[in-house]
Amino acid sequence: MENGDVLAGRYRLERVLGRGGMGAVWLGRDETVLDRDVAVKVLHETSADPTAVRRFRKEAATLAGLQHPGITVVHDAGSHEGQLFLVMELLHGADLARLTARHPQGLPLDTVLDLSRQTAEALAAAHSRGVIHRDLKPANLFLQDDGRVKICDFGIARGTDTTSTLTESGRVVGTPAYMSPEQCQDLPLETRSDMYALGCVMYELLTGEPPFTPRQPLYALLRQHAEVPAPPLADRRPDVPGRLADLVASLLAKSPRDRPDAPALAAGLATSPTPAPPIRSPLATTRRDVPTPSPAPHSASQPTGFTLRMSLPVPGGVRALAPSPDGRVLAGAGQGVRLWDTGTGEQLREMTGWHGKRLSNMSAVAFSPDGRLLAATRTDKLIRLWNTHTGEPERELKHGGPLTTLSAVAFSPDGRMLASGGSGPVRLWDLRSGALLRALRGSSDGVNDLVFSPNGKTLAGVTNEHVFAWDTATGERLFSLMSPRSPFRSLAFSPDGGTLASAGVDQFHLRDAVSGERHRTFAGLTGARGAKYQGILSIVECVAFSPDGTVLAGGGNDRAVRLWDPATGAELAALTAAHTATVSGVAFTPDGRTLATAAGAWPDSRGELCLWTATP
C-alpha cells in the first residue's frame, strides 16, 4: 500500500500511523458523503488464501457486532489488490504504553483503578459475545482525550470455540509479556485468559513494569508465566492497598478457574475503597521535608529535589526549549535550532534552512505529538518544519499579514493543527495540507506564547497585557483578560487541562482554563511582589508544569529556576548558581525525571543549557 491509494473506491490512505505484527494502520479519509477521517488496518494476510478470507470475514462481522463504548468501532472491511483491510473509527489520545512510559514508577492509584474498571467493563461486553481478545496489553488500550478507554486491535481475537494459540504456520500469537500460562503452553483458551493479561497490565500500571520482564529469552519468559508466581506487588510498590494487591494477584493465578471474570472484576473495582493519595513528584513536599544534598564541586549551592547533572555552554543562548514526546531529545531555539540528547547532553545536530543555510534569531520551537516533525519560528514571517529523523527541512508556512515578529508556535495534541503567533493575528493551520484554517480574533497585539490544552479544544495565548483563550473548533474567543501587572511572557496548562498558569512581572496567575477566573496569585521570583532584581523589575520569562501536575517551574531575570507547589503557592526549591543570564526556558521530560533549563536569550551573547536530575 502507498500514500494516496483508494480502497473500495472510498477510503484514501494518507499516512502510516503505526505497524504491528498483524499489519499496518493508516490514517485514511472516507471520501463519501460521510467525509470523515478513519483508521484503516491493512492486514498481512491476503485474499489469495480462501481459508484466511473466510476467517477474516467471520472475525470482521464479529467485531462489528461488538457495540460498546469501550471497544473500537469497526465501520467496514474488504480487500484491495489482494490485501485484506479493516476500517475503524479514528481515536484521539494516547495508548497506555505511552502513558506508562511517562510514569516509570507507576501511575496514581485512582487512575489505575479507573482505567482497569473501564477495561474490565469492555472485556465483559466482548466476553458476553464469545470473543476473546488474546493480545491485551497497554499498547492496545487507548486513553481518549475525554478520559474514556477503548480496547483496540482485536486482530487476533477468536471465539471461545477456538482452542489453539497457534497460527496455521505454528507461530504463537500474542505478546509474551502479557500472555496467560495456558496461552504460553498452547492449551485451550477461555475468557479468563484475557483476565490474566489484564492482571499483567494492572501490575505494570502500578509499578511501571509487567510482572515478568520481557528483557529475557522467550523460553524463560514463557516458563515464568506458566510456573513462577508473580513478584508480590508490595515488594515493588509498598503503598498499594492490600485489597488491590490481592485482586491483582487473583488475576495472575496460574489456573484460569482461580481468576475473577470480567463482570466480577469490574464490580470489585467499582466498589474499591478510596485509594491512597496519588503518587507525587519528588518535589511535592514542603521545603522543611526535603533534605539538602551536599554541594557539588561545580556549584556554590545545590538545588533541593533536583541535582545539577550538567551545564552546557550554548553560544548565543536559548530562547525556548521543547522536549521530544519520548523525552530522549531536547530542542532549543536561539542562534539556530539545536537538538541535544537529554541523557548525555551531546548535541545531535543543528537544523539548517533550505540548501544547508544556517539559521539565526530563532524564537520558538515545538515537537509534533508523534515526534516526527519539529517546528520553529524566526523573527520573520516563516514557520519552518523539519523531519526529525533526517534533519532535513520539510516545508515552510508563510504566516503573512502585518507581521514584524513571529514568536510562538504550538502543535495541537492530535497533530492535526499548528498555531503560530507574533505581532500579528494568531493563525491556525491544517498541518496535513498546510492550508490556513483561520485567523483568531482579538490577537493582534503581540503574542509572546501559545499553548494548546491537553484535549486540544482550547488554544491559549499571552501578550504583554492580556491572557486569551479560543475555541479551536470555531475560533471563538472564550475569554480575554487584562492585567495592569504586565508584561505576560509565558503560560502553561496543567496536565489535567483544568488550570492555566500565566507568568509575568514577579508573579504567577493560576486560572480556570475554561472561564479564565483567577484561582490564585503568588510571587514569582523574589518572594515579594513589586521587588526588583539588581534594580530591574523581576520578570518570570518561562513556566512549565511537571508531568504529574504537582510542581510548577519557572525562571526569569534573577537567573534562578524556582519550583512551586501550584496547590498552595509554596516555594519548594530555588535552583541557583547554574545560569549566568536570564532564564529563558524550562521544560520537564515526560517521565518527570529530568528538568531542562536554558538561559542567555538575546541580547545576551552567552548562554547555557542545564540538565537537572530529580532526586528522591
QUIFENFEN-V933114 format. One record per residue. D_LAST is the distance of its C-alpha to the last C-alpha in Angstrom with 1 decimal. Layout:
BEGIN
D_LAST + D_LAST
END
This chain:
BEGIN
49.3 + 49.0 + 48.0 + 50.9 + 52.3 + 53.7 + 53.5 + 56.3 + 57.6 + 54.9 + 51.3 + 50.5 + 47.6 + 45.5 + 42.4 + 40.3 + 37.2 + 36.1 + 37.5 + 37.1 + 39.0 + 41.7 + 42.3 + 41.3 + 40.5 + 42.1 + 42.0 + 45.6 + 47.9 + 50.5 + 53.5 + 55.7 + 56.3 + 52.8 + 51.3 + 47.7 + 44.8 + 44.2 + 42.2 + 44.6 + 43.6 + 46.0 + 46.2 + 46.9 + 49.7 + 53.0 + 56.1 + 58.2 + 57.2 + 59.1 + 57.0 + 53.8 + 55.4 + 56.5 + 53.1 + 51.4 + 53.8 + 53.3 + 49.5 + 49.6 + 51.9 + 49.6 + 46.5 + 48.5 + 49.4 + 45.8 + 45.7 + 42.4 + 39.9 + 37.2 + 39.2 + 39.9 + 43.5 + 45.9 + 48.6 + 50.8 + 51.4 + 53.8 + 54.5 + 55.0 + 56.7 + 55.9 + 52.2 + 51.2 + 48.9 + 47.2 + 46.8 + 43.9 + 42.4 + 40.0 + 36.6 + 34.2 + 30.4 + 28.1 + 28.0 + 25.2 + 24.4 + 23.3 + 21.4 + 19.4 + 18.8 + 17.0 + 14.8 + 13.9 + 11.9 + 14.9 + 16.8 + 17.1 + 19.5 + 22.3 + 22.3 + 22.7 + 25.5 + 27.3 + 27.2 + 28.3 + 31.0 + 32.4 + 32.5 + 34.2 + 36.8 + 37.7 + 38.0 + 40.3 + 42.5 + 42.7 + 43.3 + 46.0 + 47.8 + 47.5 + 44.9 + 42.1 + 39.5 + 38.6 + 35.7 + 33.2 + 29.8 + 27.1 + 29.1 + 32.2 + 30.6 + 30.8 + 29.1 + 31.6 + 31.0 + 32.5 + 29.9 + 32.4 + 31.7 + 34.5 + 35.2 + 36.4 + 38.2 + 40.7 + 42.2 + 42.4 + 42.9 + 45.9 + 48.0 + 47.8 + 51.0 + 49.4 + 48.8 + 47.3 + 43.9 + 45.8 + 47.4 + 51.0 + 49.9 + 47.9 + 44.4 + 41.7 + 40.4 + 37.0 + 33.4 + 32.7 + 29.1 + 30.4 + 34.0 + 35.4 + 36.9 + 40.3 + 39.6 + 38.4 + 41.7 + 44.0 + 45.0 + 46.4 + 43.9 + 43.8 + 41.5 + 39.0 + 38.0 + 36.3 + 34.6 + 33.0 + 31.7 + 30.3 + 28.5 + 26.9 + 25.9 + 24.4 + 22.5 + 21.1 + 20.4 + 18.4 + 16.4 + 16.8 + 19.4 + 23.0 + 23.9 + 25.5 + 24.2 + 26.8 + 26.1 + 28.9 + 32.7 + 34.3 + 36.3 + 33.4 + 31.5 + 34.7 + 35.3 + 31.9 + 32.6 + 36.1 + 35.4 + 31.9 + 30.1 + 26.8 + 23.7 + 22.9 + 20.5 + 19.0 + 18.0 + 15.8 + 14.8 + 15.6 + 15.9 + 18.9 + 22.0 + 24.5 + 27.2 + 25.3 + 24.3 + 28.0 + 29.2 + 27.2 + 28.5 + 32.0 + 31.8 + 30.9 + 33.9 + 36.0 + 39.2 + 39.7 + 41.6 + 38.6 + 36.5 + 36.9 + 38.8 + 37.5 + 39.3 + 38.0 + 34.4 + 34.7 + 36.2 + 33.5 + 30.7 + 32.7 + 33.1 + 29.6 + 28.2 + 25.9 + 22.5 + 19.3 + 17.7 + 16.2 + 12.6 + 11.0 + 9.0 + 5.5 + 8.3 + 10.7 + 11.2 + 13.7 + 13.7 + 14.5 + 11.5 + 9.0 + 9.3 + 11.2 + 10.7 + 14.1 + 16.3 + 16.8 + 20.6 + 21.1 + 19.7 + 21.2 + 18.0 + 14.4 + 12.5 + 10.1 + 6.9 + 8.7 + 10.3 + 13.9 + 14.7 + 18.4 + 21.1 + 24.3 + 27.6 + 29.3 + 33.0 + 34.1 + 30.6 + 29.0 + 30.0 + 27.9 + 25.0 + 24.6 + 22.3 + 24.2 + 23.8 + 22.1 + 19.7 + 21.3 + 23.5 + 23.4 + 26.7 + 27.8 + 31.1 + 32.9 + 35.6 + 35.5 + 33.0 + 30.6 + 28.2 + 25.2 + 23.1 + 19.5 + 18.4 + 20.9 + 22.0 + 25.6 + 28.1 + 29.5 + 32.6 + 34.2 + 36.0 + 39.7 + 42.5 + 45.6 + 47.4 + 44.3 + 44.6 + 41.7 + 40.3 + 39.3 + 38.4 + 36.1 + 34.5 + 32.4 + 30.9 + 29.7 + 29.2 + 31.1 + 29.2 + 30.3 + 29.3 + 33.0 + 34.0 + 32.8 + 34.5 + 35.0 + 37.3 + 39.2 + 41.4 + 44.2 + 45.2 + 43.6 + 40.4 + 39.7 + 38.2 + 37.2 + 36.6 + 33.1 + 34.2 + 37.2 + 36.4 + 39.9 + 40.9 + 41.8 + 43.4 + 43.8 + 44.3 + 46.4 + 45.2 + 48.6 + 50.0 + 50.3 + 47.0 + 46.3 + 42.6 + 40.3 + 36.7 + 34.8 + 34.3 + 32.4 + 32.8 + 33.2 + 30.7 + 33.5 + 34.5 + 38.0 + 38.1 + 37.3 + 37.4 + 38.4 + 39.3 + 40.3 + 43.3 + 45.2 + 44.6 + 41.5 + 42.6 + 41.5 + 42.3 + 42.9 + 40.7 + 42.9 + 46.2 + 45.1 + 47.3 + 46.7 + 46.1 + 46.4 + 46.0 + 44.2 + 46.1 + 45.2 + 42.9 + 45.1 + 44.0 + 41.3 + 38.0 + 34.9 + 32.4 + 32.7 + 30.3 + 31.1 + 29.7 + 27.7 + 31.0 + 33.1 + 35.6 + 34.9 + 34.8 + 33.7 + 34.6 + 34.7 + 37.5 + 37.9 + 39.1 + 38.4 + 35.8 + 37.5 + 36.8 + 39.2 + 39.8 + 39.5 + 42.2 + 44.8 + 43.9 + 44.5 + 42.6 + 40.5 + 40.0 + 40.5 + 39.1 + 40.0 + 38.3 + 40.0 + 36.8 + 36.7 + 35.9 + 33.3 + 31.4 + 28.8 + 27.7 + 25.3 + 25.4 + 22.7 + 21.8 + 24.1 + 26.8 + 27.6 + 26.6 + 27.7 + 26.1 + 28.5 + 28.0 + 30.7 + 32.0 + 29.3 + 28.1 + 26.7 + 28.7 + 27.2 + 30.1 + 31.2 + 31.3 + 34.7 + 36.7 + 35.0 + 35.0 + 32.6 + 30.0 + 28.3 + 28.6 + 26.3 + 26.3 + 24.9 + 24.7 + 26.1 + 25.6 + 29.3 + 31.5 + 34.2 + 32.6 + 33.2 + 31.4 + 34.0 + 36.8 + 35.7 + 34.6 + 30.8 + 30.2 + 27.1 + 27.8 + 25.1 + 22.7 + 20.4 + 18.5 + 15.2 + 16.3 + 15.4 + 17.2 + 14.8 + 14.5 + 17.6 + 17.6 + 20.7 + 22.5 + 26.1 + 28.6 + 26.8 + 24.9 + 21.4 + 18.8 + 17.8 + 15.5 + 16.9 + 16.6 + 19.7 + 20.6 + 21.2 + 21.5 + 19.1 + 17.7 + 13.9 + 13.8 + 16.5 + 16.0 + 19.2 + 21.3 + 20.7 + 23.6 + 27.2 + 28.6 + 28.1 + 24.9 + 26.6 + 24.0 + 20.5 + 19.2 + 16.2 + 16.6 + 17.3 + 14.2 + 12.1 + 10.2 + 12.6 + 14.2 + 17.7 + 19.8 + 23.4 + 26.1 + 29.7 + 31.6 + 35.3 + 37.1 + 34.6 + 35.6 + 32.3 + 28.9 + 25.5 + 23.0 + 19.4 + 16.5 + 12.9 + 9.9 + 6.7 + 3.8 + 0.0
END
